[in-house]
């Protein structure tokens, strides 16, 4: 059974929310994997039910960060599902074996993620099931990149560049969620690519605040950051990117992919964290 629509109005590929009173701090928050609009041609390409596909989402992370614009910080979120296009991959992380026609070699960027079926156009779902019963035409991949991947990164790049220009520096909080079984006992995993994508003072401040809130917080294990932190994080140029992974068991029934009472609580705690760190974080940033 193919997925069914779960939205009456197409929200477009990307949602950008700017603070009503204008941006007040050099921070941007993003949610690349919480999209849940499965409508369109994807419905006719996969035979999996919606419940199977949704287990690949960082479900409802967009709702975890939805109060942040009220604190003077813009947000960007993908509305399309991760199994359709994964924007936390490089555009060239394409698996040529997925396509019935030839893919130009210069477009391909080999990676372990692509080989495992989790490239920019995923071949498998989160539980390892093949998404398609046949090979696709490469034009399908190109359409997805044009309609989803590039609009998301164009929006995120614009926000980060605007922030850096206005404040002299920018911090990107790239927010994700992780399965409970892969969290290794952590509530929060911060990924700064072992200090390469973010000034240690920024990572230290965020880590300390999460711990003060009572969260078991670790850094870079098992998630050190993906394409977004690697490509946007340029501390030497004033742009700091850190990935924030939240244990799904804190707010989600993972089997049903339905929020629990923990969602409202965690949303409040997220806003509290941002409200506490936004000024000291601004003060500690070296500006260019």
C-alpha positions in Angstrom: 0.0 0.0 0.0 1.4 3.4 -1.0 1.8 6.3 1.4 -1.2 8.6 1.8 -1.3 12.4 2.0 -1.0 13.8 5.5 -1.5 17.4 4.6 -4.5 19.1 2.9 -2.4 22.0 1.6 1.0 21.5 0.0 3.4 23.5 2.2 6.1 23.7 -0.4 9.5 22.1 0.0 10.9 24.4 2.8 9.5 26.4 5.7 11.4 29.5 6.8 10.2 31.3 9.9 11.7 34.6 10.8 11.2 36.4 14.1 8.3 38.8 14.0 10.5 41.5 15.6 13.5 40.8 13.5 16.5 38.6 14.2 18.2 39.6 17.4 21.0 37.0 17.8 23.6 35.4 15.5 21.9 32.0 15.6 20.0 30.0 13.1 18.2 26.7 13.8 17.4 24.0 11.2 15.5 20.8 11.0 16.5 18.8 7.8 14.8 15.5 8.5 11.4 16.2 10.0 9.5 16.6 6.7 6.3 14.5 6.5 4.6 15.5 3.3 4.5 12.3 1.3 2.2 13.5 -1.5 3.1 13.5 -5.1 4.8 11.1 -7.4 6.6 9.3 -4.6 3.3 7.7 -3.7 3.4 5.7 -6.9 7.1 4.8 -6.7 7.2 2.9 -3.4 5.0 0.1 -2.2 5.6 0.7 1.5 3.0 1.9 3.9 3.3 5.3 5.5 4.2 3.9 8.9 7.3 2.1 7.5 8.5 5.3 5.7 7.9 7.5 8.7 10.4 5.6 10.8 13.1 7.3 8.8 12.0 10.7 9.9 13.4 12.8 12.7 9.8 13.1 13.5 8.4 16.3 14.9 11.8 18.0 15.4 10.3 20.9 13.5 7.8 21.2 16.4 10.6 21.0 19.0 12.1 24.2 17.5 8.9 26.0 16.6 9.1 28.4 19.5 12.6 29.6 18.7 11.6 32.4 16.4 9.8 34.1 19.3 13.3 34.3 20.9 14.7 36.3 18.0 16.2 33.4 16.0 15.1 32.2 12.5 14.4 28.6 11.7 14.4 26.5 8.5 12.8 23.1 8.1 12.4 20.6 5.2 8.8 19.6 4.5 9.6 16.7 2.2 10.5 13.3 3.8 14.0 12.1 4.3 13.3 9.0 2.3 12.6 11.2 -0.7 15.6 13.5 -0.5 18.2 13.6 2.3 19.6 17.1 2.5 22.2 16.1 5.1 24.1 14.5 2.3 26.2 16.0 -0.5 24.4 16.4 -3.8 26.8 13.9 -5.4 26.2 11.1 -2.9 24.3 9.2 -5.6 24.1 5.5 -6.1 24.4 4.8 -9.9 23.0 1.3 -9.3 19.6 2.8 -8.5 19.1 4.0 -12.0 18.3 2.2 -15.3 20.2 4.7 -17.4 23.8 6.0 -17.2 24.8 8.5 -14.5 27.7 10.8 -15.5 30.8 9.9 -13.5 31.5 13.5 -12.7 28.3 13.8 -10.7 29.1 10.9 -8.4 30.8 11.4 -5.0 31.6 8.0 -3.5 30.8 7.6 0.2 30.1 4.9 2.7 26.6 6.3 3.2 25.8 5.9 -0.5 27.2 2.4 -0.6 24.9 1.5 2.3 21.8 2.8 0.5 21.5 6.1 2.5 22.7 8.6 -0.1 21.1 11.9 -1.1 18.4 9.8 -2.8 18.0 6.9 -0.4 17.7 3.4 -1.7 16.5 1.9 1.6 14.3 2.9 4.6 15.6 3.3 8.1 15.0 -0.4 8.8 16.9 -1.5 5.7 14.0 -2.3 3.4 14.4 -1.4 -0.3 12.2 1.6 -1.1 11.6 0.7 -4.8 10.6 -2.4 -6.7 12.4 -1.2 -9.8 15.3 1.0 -10.8 14.5 4.7 -11.4 15.4 7.0 -14.3 18.2 9.4 -13.4 15.9 12.3 -14.4 13.9 11.4 -11.2 16.9 12.1 -9.1 17.6 15.4 -10.9 14.0 16.5 -10.4 14.2 15.8 -6.7 17.4 17.7 -6.3 16.0 20.7 -8.2 12.7 20.7 -6.4 13.8 19.9 -2.8 17.5 19.7 -2.2 18.6 23.0 -3.7 15.7 25.0 -2.3 16.4 23.8 1.2 20.1 24.6 1.0 19.5 27.9 -0.8 17.2 28.9 2.1 19.6 27.8 4.8 22.6 29.4 3.1 20.8 32.7 2.8 19.9 32.7 6.5 23.5 31.8 7.5 25.0 34.4 5.2 22.6 37.1 6.3 23.3 36.3 9.9 27.1 36.4 9.5 26.9 39.7 7.5 24.7 41.3 10.2 26.4 40.1 13.3 29.9 39.3 12.1 29.5 35.6 13.0 26.8 32.9 12.9 25.9 29.8 14.8 23.9 27.0 13.0 22.1 24.6 15.3 21.2 21.6 13.1 18.6 19.7 15.1 18.0 16.0 14.6 16.6 13.0 16.6 18.1 9.6 17.1 16.6 6.2 17.8 16.7 5.2 21.4 18.7 2.1 20.7 21.5 4.0 19.0 21.8 6.7 21.6 24.1 4.6 23.9 22.4 5.9 27.0 22.6 9.6 26.0 19.7 12.1 25.9 21.6 14.5 23.7 24.6 14.0 21.4 26.3 17.2 20.2 28.3 16.8 17.0 31.0 19.4 16.1 33.1 17.1 14.0 35.6 16.9 16.8 36.0 20.7 17.0 36.4 21.2 13.2 32.9 22.8 12.6 32.4 24.9 15.7 34.5 26.9 18.1 35.0 24.8 21.3 33.6 27.7 23.4 30.3 27.4 21.6 30.1 23.6 22.0 31.2 23.9 25.7 28.4 26.4 26.4 25.7 24.3 24.8 26.9 21.1 26.4 27.0 22.7 29.8 23.5 24.1 29.6 22.0 20.8 28.5 23.7 19.1 31.4 22.4 21.7 33.8 18.9 20.9 32.5 19.5 17.3 33.6 20.2 15.7 30.1 22.8 13.1 29.7 24.9 14.8 27.1 27.9 13.6 25.1 29.9 14.9 22.2 30.7 13.4 18.8 29.8 9.8 19.8 28.1 8.1 18.0 27.2 11.2 15.9 29.9 13.7 15.0 27.9 15.6 12.5 27.0 15.1 8.8 27.1 17.0 5.6 25.5 20.1 7.0 28.0 20.6 9.8 30.9 19.7 7.5 29.9 22.1 4.7 28.5 25.0 6.7 30.9 25.0 9.7 33.8 27.3 9.0 34.9 28.7 12.4 37.8 30.5 10.8 35.3 32.4 8.7 32.9 33.1 11.6 30.4 30.4 10.9 30.0 27.7 13.6 27.8 24.6 13.0 26.8 22.0 15.6 24.6 19.0 15.2 22.1 18.4 18.1 20.8 14.8 18.3 17.8 14.3 20.6 16.9 10.8 21.9 13.5 10.1 20.4 12.3 8.3 23.5 12.2 11.7 25.3 9.2 12.8 23.2 8.1 10.0 20.8 6.4 6.7 20.6 9.0 5.3 18.1 7.0 2.3 16.9 3.9 4.4 16.1 5.8 7.6 15.2 3.5 9.6 17.4 4.4 12.3 19.9 4.0 11.6 23.6 3.4 14.1 26.4 7.2 14.6 26.4 7.0 16.7 23.2 5.5 19.8 24.9 7.9 19.4 27.8 10.9 19.1 25.5 9.8 22.0 23.4 9.7 24.1 26.5 13.1 22.9 27.6 14.6 23.7 24.2 13.2 27.2 24.3 14.6 27.6 27.8 18.0 26.5 26.7 18.0 29.0 23.8 16.9 31.8 26.0 19.7 31.1 28.4 22.5 30.6 26.0 21.7 33.2 23.3 23.4 36.2 25.1 26.5 34.4 26.4 26.9 32.6 23.1 26.8 35.9 21.3 29.3 37.4 23.7 31.8 34.5 23.2 31.8 34.5 19.4 34.9 35.9 17.7 33.6 38.2 14.9 35.3 39.1 11.7 
